Amino acid sequence: MKRRDFLKTVGFGAASLTMPRGLFANELSGNRPNIVFIMPDDHAAHALSCYGSKINKTPNLDRIAEEGIRFNNCFCTNSICAPSRAVILTGKYSHLNGVTDNRVKFDGSQQTFPKLLQKAGYQTAMIGKWHLKSEPTGFDYWNVLPGQGVYHNPTMIEMGQRKKYTGYVSDIITDHCLKWLKERKGSKPFCLMYQHKAPHRRWEPAKRYAKLYEDVDIPLPETFNDDYKTRSAAATAATMTIERHLTRSDVKMNPPKGLAGQALKRWKYQRYIKDYLRCVASVDDNVGRFLDYLDAAGLTENTVVIYTSDQGFFLGDHGWFDKRFMYDESLRMPLLVRYPKEIKPGSVNDDIVLNLDFAPTFLDFAGVAKPADMQGGSIRRLLHGSTLKKWRASMYYHYYEYPGAHMVKRHYGVRTRRYKLIHFYHDIDAWELYDLKKDPNELNNVYGNPAYADILKQLKTELERLRKQYGDTTGAPKPKRRA
């Protein structure tokens, strides 16, 4: 197969994300929209009913999809909390914004989209989970949880001052967002980053949801008993299995006496997943409360509402909890966008979009030119149902935090609509290749299968092209020494 024909087959394109300016005549007028960016922590797309969840219902989040657009192929560039947040703020990959893993402090002096919106006349606010070690910059107002924060009676840091609140964290964060909206002064457009702690580990639900799902068994995922037999050693080295690595603090009690083997694994899963979904329920009802306020305040028509997560999450998939791997449950982010002025209700998009694209999109809505060093592209025209000839058809991923929590090996890779190629490196040199059309659950690693020889060659070429495009040389194979 010739390279040109292969590119047509899998959809590789030029991946040039430069968008023409001047598409919207009112961009710089007084009609610039408000922007509300809602992001919980670790909310997997397959735990939203608008994405076909088999385990829960999310009616208020579904409302955003029903009144706007759902993206089916939104992915993160580094599936871990702080790095994803840094990518979203800067529009740059981890190796450029400096936050490669959760242990790194974000350099708040660098360019971010909130700073650019401020300069363009927007009021900016950051409320909720920040998780970047440094103080927020680029915001007229900020009130954030210290570190991970806690679920009950949390302390928050408001403009540098600590204060403890009584209540449940999802409710309190929403209260502060509504308070800021009600009390803000002037008629400037605003950008509000409304960011939940839930449903992050240790999954402590609000009292009102403590009994939710008590009398039901949550269905097991198809891959719950994945044996990893075709995968590399990276899968068995990871310390995030439901069976062995959930702690007593995760499941909140000791298992019944005599429970062992598969029965114990299933018991742990039920304890874990029910608390996770109970935390999601509190996010859902608070987002509903927030949307109702926008309606009542007459803000709905001129406000872009975005709902996403900082990455995906394993909900027992492959026998795991947590994220980090490039497998789809961890890689995929929910992305719902509502803007009545421009988006047809009930729209669906299958293009590959990234958290790298969020900053350029916000700037586009504000009529601000995208800086040349931002690596993503605005998805604004995709929101209209437009087909962009130069939009990406492959995406690049890189995970760095090893050795570290959950011991997921360092790896990078490329994903197209149909294929995924992953390279694990550092103290391992292993490759995995998946045909997502034939094997959507990624159970059968076909790296080394002669039938995929041509595909593999093209994917490796594409992977190196993306690494060069984004300026990433970390983990590159060492040159062989001459004899």
C-alpha positions in Angstrom: 0.0 0.0 0.0 1.4 3.4 -1.0 1.6 6.0 1.8 -0.8 8.3 0.0 -3.4 5.6 -0.3 -2.9 4.6 3.3 -3.4 8.1 4.5 -6.8 8.2 2.7 -7.7 4.9 4.2 -7.1 5.8 7.9 -7.7 9.5 7.5 -4.3 10.9 8.2 -4.1 14.5 7.0 -1.8 17.4 7.0 -2.8 18.0 10.7 -2.5 21.7 10.1 -4.7 23.4 12.7 -4.4 27.0 11.6 -7.8 28.5 11.3 -8.6 31.5 9.1 -9.5 34.6 11.0 -12.5 37.0 10.6 -15.2 34.2 10.4 -17.5 36.0 12.7 -18.3 39.7 12.2 -19.4 40.3 15.8 -16.3 38.8 17.5 -15.0 42.1 18.7 -18.4 43.6 19.3 -20.3 43.8 22.6 -21.9 40.5 21.7 -18.9 38.3 22.6 -20.3 35.3 24.6 -19.7 34.4 28.2 -17.7 31.2 28.7 -18.4 28.7 31.4 -15.9 25.8 31.6 -17.2 23.0 33.9 -14.6 20.3 34.7 -14.9 17.6 37.3 -12.0 15.3 38.2 -11.9 11.8 36.7 -15.4 11.7 35.2 -15.2 9.0 32.6 -17.3 9.5 29.5 -18.8 6.0 29.9 -20.3 7.3 33.2 -22.6 9.8 31.4 -25.9 8.5 30.0 -25.6 10.7 27.0 -22.5 8.6 26.1 -24.5 5.4 26.5 -23.6 4.6 30.1 -24.9 1.2 31.2 -24.4 2.0 34.9 -25.9 5.4 35.7 -28.1 8.3 34.6 -26.9 11.9 34.3 -30.0 13.9 33.3 -28.6 17.4 33.9 -25.4 16.7 32.0 -27.4 15.1 29.2 -29.3 18.4 29.0 -26.1 20.1 27.7 -25.8 17.4 25.0 -29.4 17.6 24.1 -29.3 21.4 23.8 -25.8 21.5 22.2 -23.3 19.0 20.8 -21.6 15.8 22.0 -18.0 15.0 20.9 -17.4 11.3 20.7 -13.7 11.4 20.1 -12.3 13.9 22.6 -8.9 12.8 24.0 -6.3 14.0 26.5 -2.6 14.3 25.7 -1.4 13.0 29.1 -4.0 11.2 31.2 -3.3 12.5 34.6 -4.8 15.5 36.6 -2.3 18.3 36.8 -0.7 17.8 33.4 -4.1 17.9 31.7 -5.0 21.1 33.5 -1.8 22.7 32.4 -2.4 21.7 28.8 -5.9 23.2 29.0 -4.6 26.5 30.4 -1.7 26.9 28.0 -2.8 25.1 24.8 0.6 23.3 24.8 1.8 19.8 25.3 3.3 18.8 28.7 6.9 18.9 27.6 6.4 22.6 26.7 4.3 23.9 29.6 6.5 22.1 32.1 3.9 20.0 33.9 4.8 16.4 32.9 3.4 14.8 36.0 1.5 15.5 39.2 4.7 16.3 41.1 5.6 19.4 39.1 4.6 22.9 40.1 2.9 24.9 37.4 4.8 28.0 36.3 2.0 30.6 36.6 4.1 33.3 34.9 3.6 31.7 31.5 1.0 32.5 28.9 -2.5 31.1 29.6 -5.8 31.6 27.9 -7.3 33.4 31.1 -4.6 36.0 30.9 -5.3 36.6 27.2 -9.0 36.9 27.9 -8.3 39.4 30.7 -6.4 41.5 28.3 -9.3 41.3 25.9 -11.7 42.7 28.5 -13.2 39.5 30.0 -13.9 39.1 33.7 -12.2 35.8 34.7 -12.8 33.6 37.7 -11.4 30.2 38.8 -13.5 28.3 41.5 -13.0 24.8 42.7 -10.3 22.3 42.1 -7.0 23.9 40.9 -4.4 21.2 41.7 -1.4 22.9 40.2 0.6 23.7 43.3 1.2 27.4 42.4 -1.4 30.2 43.0 -3.8 30.8 40.1 -2.8 33.7 37.8 -4.9 35.4 35.1 -8.0 35.5 37.2 -9.9 38.6 38.6 -11.2 36.2 41.3 -10.2 32.8 42.5 -11.3 30.5 45.3 -9.7 27.1 45.1 -9.2 23.9 47.1 -5.8 23.3 48.5 -4.2 20.3 46.7 -6.8 17.6 46.2 -9.2 19.1 48.7 -11.6 17.1 50.8 -15.2 16.1 50.2 -16.7 17.1 53.5 -16.3 20.5 55.2 -13.6 21.6 52.9 -11.1 24.4 53.3 -10.8 26.7 50.3 -8.2 29.5 49.5 -9.9 32.7 48.4 -7.5 35.1 46.9 -4.8 33.9 49.2 -6.9 33.6 52.3 -7.9 30.2 53.8 -11.4 29.6 55.0 -13.2 26.4 56.1 -16.8 25.8 55.0 -19.5 23.4 56.3 -21.1 21.1 53.8 -20.4 19.0 50.8 -17.7 20.1 48.4 -19.7 19.9 45.1 -22.5 22.0 46.7 -20.0 24.5 48.1 -18.1 25.0 44.8 -21.4 25.5 43.0 -22.5 28.0 45.7 -19.4 30.0 45.2 -19.8 30.0 41.4 -23.4 31.3 41.7 -22.4 33.9 44.2 -19.6 35.2 41.9 -22.0 35.4 39.0 -24.7 37.3 41.1 -22.2 39.7 42.6 -19.9 40.5 39.6 -20.0 44.1 38.6 -20.1 45.7 35.2 -21.3 44.4 31.8 -18.1 42.8 30.6 -18.3 39.2 29.2 -17.0 36.6 31.7 -15.1 33.4 31.7 -15.8 31.2 34.7 -13.8 28.0 35.3 -16.2 25.9 37.5 -14.2 22.9 38.6 -15.3 20.0 40.8 -13.3 17.7 43.0 -15.7 14.8 42.5 -15.6 12.1 41.5 -11.9 11.8 42.4 -10.6 9.0 44.8 -11.6 8.4 47.8 -15.2 8.7 46.4 -17.0 10.1 49.4 -20.6 10.8 48.5 -22.9 13.5 49.8 -25.3 12.3 52.6 -28.3 12.6 50.3 -26.8 10.0 47.9 -25.4 7.6 50.5 -28.0 5.0 49.8 -28.2 5.5 46.0 -27.7 2.1 44.2 -27.9 0.3 47.6 -30.3 -2.3 46.3 -28.9 -2.9 42.9 -25.8 -4.6 41.4 -23.9 -2.4 39.0 -23.2 -4.4 35.8 -19.6 -5.6 35.4 -17.6 -4.1 32.4 -17.0 -6.5 29.5 -13.2 -6.4 30.2 -13.5 -6.8 34.0 -11.5 -10.1 33.8 -8.9 -9.1 31.2 -6.0 -11.5 31.5 -3.6 -9.1 29.6 -2.2 -12.1 27.8 -1.4 -10.2 24.5 -0.2 -7.0 26.2 3.3 -6.0 27.2 4.6 -6.3 30.8 3.4 -2.7 31.4 -0.1 -4.0 32.1 0.9 -6.4 34.8 3.3 -4.0 36.4 0.6 -1.4 37.1 -0.7 -1.2 40.6 -4.3 -0.2 40.2 -6.3 -3.4 40.0 -9.7 -3.7 41.6 -8.6 -7.1 42.9 -5.4 -6.2 44.7 -4.9 -2.5 45.0 -8.1 -0.9 46.3 -7.6 -0.1 50.0 -9.9 -0.3 53.0 -10.2 3.5 52.9 -11.5 3.1 49.3 -14.1 0.5 50.0 -14.9 2.0 53.5 -15.2 -1.3 55.4 -13.6 -4.7 55.7 -14.9 -7.4 53.3 -17.2 -10.1 54.6 -15.4 -13.0 56.2 -14.7 -15.9 53.9 -15.0 -13.9 50.7 -12.2 -14.7 48.3 -11.2 -14.9 44.6 -13.7 -13.7 42.0 -16.4 -13.1 44.7 -14.1 -10.7 46.6 -13.1 -8.9 43.4 -16.8 -8.3 42.6 -17.5 -7.1 46.1 -14.7 -4.6 45.9 -16.0 -3.4 42.5 -19.5 -2.8 43.8 -18.2 -0.9 46.8 -16.0 1.2 44.5 -18.3 1.9 41.6 -21.3 2.8 43.7 -19.5 5.4 45.6 -17.9 6.7 42.4 -21.4 7.0 40.8 -22.8 8.6 43.9 -20.2 11.3 43.6 -21.1 11.8 39.9 -24.7 12.2 41.0 -23.8 15.2 43.1 -21.9 16.8 40.2 -24.9 16.2 37.9 -27.5 17.8 40.3 -25.2 20.8 40.9 -24.7 21.4 37.2 -28.4 21.3 36.8 -28.7 23.9 39.5 -26.2 26.0 37.7 -27.9 25.7 34.3 -31.2 26.7 36.0 -29.6 29.9 37.3 -28.3 30.8 33.8 -31.9 30.4 32.5 -33.4 32.5 35.3 -30.8 35.2 34.9 -31.3 35.5 31.2 -27.7 34.3 30.5 -28.3 31.1 28.6 -28.5 32.5 25.0 -25.1 34.3 25.2 -23.2 31.8 27.2 -21.0 29.0 25.9 -21.2 26.1 28.4 -18.5 23.4 28.1 -18.5 20.2 30.2 -15.5 17.9 30.1 -13.2 16.1 32.5 -9.5 16.3 33.0 -9.2 12.8 31.5 -11.0 9.5 31.4 -11.0 6.8 34.1 -11.1 3.0 34.3 -14.4 1.9 35.9 -13.4 -1.7 36.4 -12.4 -1.8 32.7 -9.5 -4.3 32.3 -9.9 -4.9 36.0 -8.6 -1.4 36.9 -9.4 1.9 38.6 -7.5 5.1 37.9 -6.3 6.3 34.5 -2.7 7.0 33.0 -2.7 4.4 30.3 -3.4 5.3 26.6 -6.2 2.8 26.4 -9.5 4.4 25.5 -11.3 4.4 28.8 -8.5 6.5 30.2 -7.7 8.5 27.1 -11.2 9.6 26.2 -12.7 12.7 27.8 -16.4 13.6 27.7 -16.9 16.9 25.8 -20.3 18.6 25.7 -20.8 22.1 24.5 -23.9 24.3 24.4 -24.2 27.7 22.8 -27.7 28.3 21.4 -26.6 31.1 19.0 -24.3 28.7 17.1 -24.9 25.1 17.9 -27.8 23.0 16.6 -29.4 21.0 19.5 -28.6 17.3 19.6 -25.5 17.6 17.4 -22.9 14.9 17.4 -19.3 15.1 16.2 -16.8 12.3 15.6 -13.7 14.3 14.8 -10.6 13.8 16.9 -10.3 16.7 19.3 -8.0 17.2 22.2 -7.8 19.1 25.5 -5.0 21.0 23.6 -7.8 22.6 21.6 -9.8 24.2 24.5 -7.6 27.3 24.9 -7.7 28.2 21.2 -11.4 27.7 21.1 -12.0 30.0 24.1 -9.8 32.7 22.4 -11.8 32.2 19.2 -15.1 33.0 20.9 -13.5 36.1 22.5 -12.2 37.3 19.2 -8.6 36.9 20.3 -6.0 35.8 17.9 -4.4 32.4 18.8 -0.7 32.8 19.7 1.7 31.1 17.4 3.0 28.9 20.1 -0.3 27.3 21.0 -0.4 23.9 19.5 -4.1 23.1 19.3 -6.8 24.5 17.1 -10.2 26.1 17.7 -13.1 23.7 17.4 -15.6 26.5 16.9 -16.4 25.6 13.3 -16.8 22.0 14.3 -19.5 23.1 16.7 -21.5 24.3 13.6 -21.3 21.0 11.9 -18.6 22.1 9.5 -16.2 19.6 8.0 -12.6 20.9 8.1 -10.4 19.5 5.4 -7.2 20.3 7.4 -8.4 19.1 10.8 -6.3 16.4 12.4 -7.0 12.7 11.8 -4.5 11.4 14.3 -3.5 12.4 17.8 -0.3 12.2 19.9 -0.2 11.1 23.5 2.7 11.0 26.1 2.6 9.9 29.7 5.6 10.5 32.0 4.9 9.7 35.7 7.0 6.6 36.3 8.2 5.5 38.8 5.3 6.9 40.6 1.7 6.3 41.8 0.2 3.2 40.3 3.5 2.4 38.5 2.2 2.8 34.9 5.2 2.7 32.6 6.2 5.8 30.6 4.7 5.6 27.1 3.8 7.6 24.1 1.7 6.8 21.0 -0.5 7.7 18.1 -4.3 7.1 17.7 -6.3 7.4 14.5 -10.0 6.6 14.0 -9.1 3.0 13.5 -5.7 2.2 14.9 -3.6 2.8 18.0 0.1 2.3 18.4 1.8 2.6 21.9 5.5 2.6 22.8 6.4 1.8 26.4 9.9 3.0 27.3 12.3 4.0 30.1 13.0 0.6 31.8 11.1 -1.3 29.2 11.0 -1.3 25.4 7.7 -2.7 24.3 5.1 -1.9 21.6 1.4 -2.5 21.4 -0.9 -2.1 18.3 -4.7 -2.3 18.3 -7.2 -2.4 15.5 -10.0 -0.5 17.1 -12.5 -1.4 14.5 -12.1 -5.2 15.0 -11.1 -4.9 18.7 -12.7 -1.8 20.3 -12.0 -3.1 23.8 -8.2 -3.3 23.0 -7.8 -6.9 24.1 -5.7 -8.2 21.2 -2.3 -6.6 20.7 -1.4 -7.2 17.0 2.0 -5.8 17.1 4.2 -8.3 15.3 1.3 -9.7 13.3 2.4 -9.9 9.7 -1.0 -8.9 8.5 -0.5 -5.5 10.0 3.1 -5.0 8.8 2.2 -2.1 6.3 -0.1 -0.5 8.8 2.6 -0.6 11.5 5.1 1.0 9.2 2.8 3.8 8.4 1.8 4.3 12.0 5.4 4.5 13.1 6.0 7.1 10.4 3.0 9.1 11.6 4.1 8.8 15.2 7.5 10.3 14.4 5.9 13.0 12.3 3.7 14.0 15.3 6.6 14.0 17.7 8.5 16.3 15.4 5.5 18.5 14.8 5.0 19.0 18.6 8.7 19.2 19.4 8.8 16.1 21.6 12.0 14.1 21.7 11.6 12.6 25.2 11.9 8.8 25.2 13.4 8.7 21.7 15.4 5.5 21.0 19.1 6.0 21.7 21.3 5.8 18.5 23.1 2.6 18.1 26.8 2.7 18.6 29.0 2.0 15.7 31.1 -1.2 15.8 
